[in-house]
Amino acid sequence: MTLDERLDRIESLLSALVERETIKDFYEIEEFARLIGKSGFTVREWARFRRIHATKRKSGRGPHKQWVVSHDELMRYRRDGLLPLEIPSCEGQKG
């Protein structure tokens, strides 16, 4: 491996480390997913089913809102994992 290749590799690893350790107030789903090693789809499903605390906010990309996850929730997830799955009650349904 040449010196230039080694320096490029070190630089890319350093960039990844800085990105991983940068603290933000809120993370977009794709950022959160990358930080915890999951896919964006999986994390969006967790948000939909309230397995993580996430909120929707205007994305600036038209009428669709995007999920965001707070730094506090990232720390809670790393410490405690997913929230329990809430099963809707069957009260009032005929069966």
MOLIN-V278459 format. One record per helix or strand of 3 or more residues. SS is the DSSP state (2 for helix, 1 for strand). FROM is the first residue (numbers start at 1). LEN is the number of residues. Records with the same first field share a line. If there is no record, write none. Layout:
BEGIN
SS = FROM-LEN, FROM-LEN
END
This chain:
BEGIN
2 = 3-19, 29-8, 40-9, 71-10
1 = 26-3, 55-4, 65-6
END
